């Protein structure tokens, strides 16, 4: 008997149809008796954890932030864009609670944090922070040359939270902004950028010592609201599309089915999304647009 062909899926710890399909068992059900399996990419072991960013294997499906696929493509990877989802999420510029700054315009002459992640093969966090801060400055007509950008090291490996399984998805996540938060509270920088559901972990750790100065969701231009997770992409390899077309279609149909399930089961979906993002269910609409259930 021929062993089934694996198509490894990988997702970001943000709301995705792939995450819902995995958590509900739809992926396993859809590929049952198909000649394929769809294992979590973590089953390839630590040596392949960077596939999520590099797209360096042919048999994969990825759903997540836009920056890594663009970076991989720019590095010559023969990847394919299969779908785009757009979901507004909090994109905030944060300052100390006791700072009397009133507007992003007041950041002129101040120090803004940009994260350095030595353990990431591609520092998408820096892209997100730089894009968010530059957009906020642009909206308020502050030239980038009027601020000082300061490198702040974030030393741990965020891959520990990516592609978690059904059981360990409930394991508490670490705050991805810890180094930047410490620098902000110590007065080494005057503002940091945080986005999406992970801001809930930032605020929890800050315990009231920071405040939101500006949320880019209110920016009038779509271009200013574009960031790593806005939009999100579904990508794969040309090889998979060309040689396993039926399996590619099956995967996408399952993702659409998962999105439809979210619409039909908003309460259950909210709980699953909260678990994926390591936040409480009642925090979802604080960090994601209210119509989260309608995205597909």
C-alpha positions in Angstrom: 0.0 0.0 0.0 1.4 3.4 -1.0 1.9 5.8 1.9 -0.2 9.0 1.6 1.6 12.1 0.3 2.1 14.8 2.9 1.2 18.4 2.2 2.5 20.4 5.2 0.5 23.3 6.4 1.8 26.3 8.3 -0.1 29.2 9.8 0.5 32.3 11.8 -1.0 32.6 15.3 -3.6 35.0 14.1 -7.2 34.4 12.8 -6.9 32.2 9.7 -9.3 29.8 7.9 -6.5 27.2 8.0 -6.3 27.5 11.8 -10.1 27.0 12.1 -10.0 24.1 9.7 -7.2 22.4 11.7 -8.8 23.1 15.1 -12.2 21.7 14.0 -10.8 18.7 12.3 -12.0 19.8 8.9 -8.6 19.4 7.3 -8.2 15.8 8.4 -11.7 15.0 7.3 -11.3 16.7 3.9 -8.2 14.7 3.1 -9.3 11.3 4.5 -8.9 8.6 1.9 -7.6 11.2 -0.6 -4.1 9.8 -0.9 -2.8 12.9 1.0 -2.3 13.9 4.5 -2.0 17.5 5.8 0.3 17.4 8.8 1.4 20.4 10.8 4.8 21.6 9.6 6.2 21.2 13.1 6.2 17.5 12.3 9.2 18.1 10.1 11.2 19.0 13.2 13.2 22.1 14.4 15.5 22.0 11.3 12.5 23.0 9.1 10.8 25.6 11.4 11.9 28.4 9.1 9.9 27.0 6.2 7.1 29.3 7.4 9.2 32.2 6.3 11.4 30.8 3.5 8.9 28.6 1.6 11.9 26.3 1.1 10.0 23.1 0.6 7.7 22.3 -2.3 4.9 20.5 -0.5 3.4 23.2 1.8 0.5 25.5 2.2 0.9 28.7 4.2 -1.7 31.2 5.5 -0.5 34.2 7.4 1.1 37.6 7.2 2.1 39.2 3.9 5.7 40.2 4.6 7.4 36.7 4.7 5.9 35.5 1.4 6.9 38.7 -0.3 10.4 38.3 1.2 10.6 34.7 0.1 9.5 35.6 -3.4 12.0 38.4 -3.6 14.7 35.8 -2.7 13.8 33.8 -5.8 11.4 31.2 -4.3 9.0 29.9 -7.0 5.8 30.5 -4.9 2.2 31.1 -5.8 -0.4 33.4 -4.3 -3.7 31.5 -3.9 -5.8 33.9 -1.9 -6.0 37.2 0.1 -8.0 37.9 3.2 -8.3 41.4 4.6 -9.1 42.0 8.2 -8.6 45.3 10.1 -6.8 44.8 13.4 -5.5 47.2 16.0 -2.3 48.9 14.9 -1.3 51.1 17.8 1.4 53.6 18.7 1.9 53.3 22.5 3.5 55.7 24.9 4.0 55.7 28.7 0.8 56.4 30.6 2.6 59.3 32.5 3.9 61.0 29.3 2.0 64.2 28.5 2.3 63.7 24.7 -1.1 64.3 23.1 -0.6 63.4 19.4 1.7 61.6 17.0 2.7 65.0 15.9 4.3 65.5 19.3 6.7 62.6 18.6 9.0 64.9 16.6 12.3 64.8 18.3 11.4 61.7 20.2 12.8 58.1 20.1 10.8 55.3 18.5 11.6 51.6 19.0 12.3 49.2 16.2 12.7 45.5 17.3 15.7 43.3 16.6 15.0 39.6 16.6 18.3 37.7 16.4 16.6 34.3 16.3 14.3 35.1 13.4 15.5 34.2 9.8 13.3 37.1 8.7 12.5 39.9 11.1 8.8 40.6 10.1 8.3 42.2 13.5 10.7 45.0 12.5 8.9 45.4 9.2 5.5 45.7 11.0 6.9 48.3 13.5 8.6 50.4 10.9 5.7 50.4 8.5 3.2 51.2 11.3 5.3 54.0 12.8 6.1 55.5 9.4 2.4 55.4 8.5 1.4 57.1 11.7 4.0 59.8 11.2 2.9 60.3 7.6 -0.8 60.7 8.6 0.3 63.4 11.1 2.7 65.1 8.6 5.8 64.3 10.6 8.9 63.6 8.5 10.7 60.4 9.4 13.8 62.4 9.7 12.3 64.3 12.7 12.4 61.2 14.9 15.1 58.9 16.1 14.6 55.1 15.6 16.2 53.0 18.3 17.0 49.2 18.0 15.6 47.2 20.8 16.5 43.5 21.1 13.8 40.8 21.6 15.8 37.7 22.5 13.5 34.8 22.6 12.3 32.6 19.7 8.7 33.3 18.7 8.4 30.1 16.8 7.3 28.4 20.0 3.8 29.8 19.5 3.5 29.3 15.7 1.7 26.2 14.4 0.8 24.9 17.9 -1.5 21.9 18.1 -5.0 21.4 19.5 -3.7 20.8 23.0 -0.8 23.2 23.4 -2.7 26.0 21.7 -4.0 26.7 25.2 -0.5 27.2 26.6 0.0 30.8 27.7 1.9 32.8 25.2 4.7 35.2 25.9 4.5 38.9 25.2 6.3 39.6 21.9 6.9 43.2 22.9 8.7 42.5 26.2 12.0 44.1 25.3 10.4 47.1 23.8 8.0 47.5 26.7 10.9 47.5 29.1 12.7 50.1 27.0 9.6 52.3 27.0 9.1 52.1 30.7 12.8 52.7 31.4 12.7 55.9 29.3 15.1 54.5 26.6 12.4 55.1 24.0 9.3 57.2 23.9 7.0 55.1 21.7 6.5 51.6 20.5 4.3 49.9 17.9 2.0 47.0 18.6 -0.6 45.3 16.4 -3.4 42.7 16.5 -4.4 40.4 19.3 -0.9 40.2 20.7 -1.4 43.7 22.0 -3.6 42.1 24.7 -0.5 40.4 26.0 1.4 43.7 25.9 -1.3 45.5 27.8 -1.5 42.7 30.4 2.3 42.9 31.0 2.2 46.7 31.1 -0.4 46.7 33.8 -1.7 50.2 33.1 1.7 51.8 32.6 1.2 52.5 28.9 -1.6 54.0 26.8 -2.7 54.0 23.2 -1.7 57.2 21.5 -3.0 56.4 18.0 -4.6 53.5 16.2 -4.0 53.3 12.4 -7.3 51.7 11.9 -8.6 55.3 11.9 -6.2 56.3 9.1 -8.1 57.6 6.1 -5.9 55.8 3.5 -5.8 52.1 3.0 -2.1 52.4 2.2 -1.5 53.6 5.7 -3.4 50.6 7.1 -1.4 48.0 5.2 0.9 46.0 7.4 2.2 42.5 7.9 -1.1 41.0 8.9 -3.2 43.3 6.8 -3.8 41.6 4.4 -3.0 37.9 5.0 -2.0 35.6 2.2 -2.6 32.0 1.3 0.5 30.8 -0.6 2.1 27.6 -1.9 4.6 26.4 -4.5 4.3 26.2 -8.2 5.2 22.6 -7.9 2.3 21.8 -5.7 -0.2 23.6 -7.9 1.1 22.0 -11.1 1.6 18.4 -9.9 -1.0 18.2 -7.2 -3.7 20.5 -8.4 -6.7 18.5 -7.0 -5.1 18.5 -3.6 -4.6 22.3 -3.8 -8.2 22.8 -4.7 -9.3 20.5 -1.9 -7.3 22.6 0.6 -8.8 25.9 -0.5 -12.3 24.4 -0.5 -11.7 23.3 3.1 -10.5 26.8 4.0 -13.6 28.3 2.5 -15.7 25.7 4.3 -14.0 26.7 7.6 -14.8 30.4 6.9 -18.5 29.5 6.3 -18.5 27.6 9.5 -17.2 30.7 11.3 -20.2 32.6 10.0 -22.6 30.0 11.1 -21.0 29.4 14.5 -19.8 32.8 15.7 -19.7 31.9 19.4 -17.7 28.7 18.9 -15.5 30.4 16.3 -14.7 33.2 18.7 -13.4 30.8 21.3 -11.2 29.0 18.7 -9.8 32.3 17.4 -9.1 33.4 20.9 -7.2 30.2 21.6 -5.2 30.6 18.4 -4.3 34.1 19.5 -3.8 33.3 23.2 -6.3 35.9 24.3 -9.7 35.8 26.0 -12.8 35.5 23.9 -14.2 38.8 25.1 -11.1 40.6 23.9 -11.5 39.6 20.2 -13.4 42.6 19.1 -11.0 45.0 20.9 -8.2 43.9 18.7 -9.9 42.7 15.5 -12.7 44.3 13.5 -16.2 43.4 14.7 -17.0 41.6 11.4 -14.2 39.0 12.1 -16.8 36.2 11.6 -17.4 37.5 8.1 -13.9 37.2 6.7 -13.0 34.7 4.0 
